[in-house]
């Protein structure tokens, strides 16, 4: 069982050319199926160790999933405890009692497995799954990876809950057979994604539509072609599947992965910009950094210096001005701050994908002796002694508010704001290259065949679009479901905004990289023996293999080809080495 980081060799001209050209093709309207390049890999789910990289492996690259033996036992014990609760007459929210404003409504009394109750429970569950298949409103989710991310997150967190064995198996089968339900994109208030997970449940019982390997068909046909029988849900399977924030959390995992790539490229592009501007690198030096002993600021300055080591910037140049524009001087500070917020977001996502946000909580193994409040009459009302079905395990089944997805929702917005503030510096430093006060020379003064071939307004337009996405989603509280559910987190809106900002950041970085590469051309033409440092040099040369410098004989927009380059080639290959990030240092 293993996973793979998907960082390609940035120095392969063939990979750069093929990957960038493929990604630069116009987007086809409609469904975007994944390319399952990792279908021979398997991610082992334990309920606790799932990483962002593993979510991406399954969601975006088609890796398979399997439950560990321990996770299977944990689910089986939880499920047995749930059934034992009904035999002991314990009221269980969203099982033998209703949900929402119907939580005091009795669905059935006594053992769920009794002859009198079994058929009732089966019918209630089937009806619930069929009804949930119609939840939500369009447009449909067009990215297969989003639905798969949701499913793998739910499959992992389901270990902590009490699904029937057949439900747990079916969720894994859908992922492994690449049956991807048609899911509505809206209809969640960002606090338990009932609608989207309900759509998945519809596919499980053969209702609605799904994609099999990217081909759309009736869900029943997809199951049949894959050799699967429709699910026969039981117990509290509707609750087990849908009581989760997996729709938003899966997208947050994709956000973390893609944002890391964008931040890596921002750092490499910044090193290129310093070379292009013939910058003063004093702001990065120890003499300056010692005045502000912040681990993230100091790390980023040291990282940039490491990428620049050997550059002509460390040699005296009488034409170099004493101080760069603030957008260039402060870029390291803005980028370090974005990295810090990214690390906090990554930790929040890791927490969310490896813990339970389910209601009710199945607290297997706890007893009244474990904490004083558990021994009080109120808590003992929900204590399950257990028996053969739970393999002798006892515990509590407790109503809760765990589906409130904080601190993740806050971290998403904090990162979005930090990224937008970084992007302002990127936008402004692009424009500063047009001012010979800072550059000391014009491009045309050095490159006689040069013709400018870009839209000078475009970076500002992109930054303004980013700015519109930074305003926080207003705190919301609408009294829903008979006023029983009156808080909403709107995590869906927050994560979708954040993903848009990451995409726009890459669009903006394409202009930045192109401008910086152009000015490295200038500095090289001025003095061919100049050195730029290993990372900027490697990135500059890799880009120039794909995107030549504009001349009168070669005109055309290169921005989208450069965006494809940034998405295809991982900047980590250029920026290897240097100091460890604060979150990765041994003392942490």
Secondary structure as UniProt FT lines:
FT   TURN            10..11
FT   HELIX           13..23
FT   TURN            37..40
FT   STRAND          42..45
FT   HELIX           52..61
FT   STRAND          64..67
FT   HELIX           69..87
FT   TURN            88..89
FT   TURN            93..96
FT   HELIX           100..102
FT   TURN            103..104
FT   TURN            112..113
FT   HELIX           115..132
FT   TURN            133..134
FT   STRAND          137..140
FT   HELIX           144..157
FT   HELIX           158..160
FT   HELIX           165..176
FT   TURN            177..178
FT   STRAND          179..181
FT   STRAND          184..186
FT   HELIX           194..204
FT   TURN            205..206
FT   STRAND          209..212
FT   TURN            213..214
FT   STRAND          215..218
FT   HELIX           219..225
FT   TURN            226..227
FT   TURN            235..236
FT   HELIX           237..242
FT   HELIX           246..277
FT   HELIX           282..284
FT   HELIX           286..289
FT   TURN            290..291
FT   HELIX           295..308
FT   TURN            309..310
FT   HELIX           312..314
FT   TURN            318..319
FT   HELIX           326..329
FT   HELIX           331..353
FT   STRAND          361..364
FT   TURN            368..369
FT   HELIX           372..375
FT   HELIX           377..380
FT   TURN            381..382
FT   STRAND          383..384
FT   HELIX           388..390
FT   TURN            391..392
FT   STRAND          395..398
FT   TURN            402..403
FT   TURN            406..407
FT   HELIX           408..432
FT   TURN            433..434
FT   HELIX           436..439
FT   HELIX           443..446
FT   TURN            448..449
FT   TURN            456..457
FT   HELIX           458..468
FT   TURN            481..484
FT   HELIX           491..526
FT   TURN            528..529
FT   HELIX           534..546
FT   TURN            552..553
FT   HELIX           559..568
FT   HELIX           571..573
FT   HELIX           582..584
FT   TURN            586..587
//
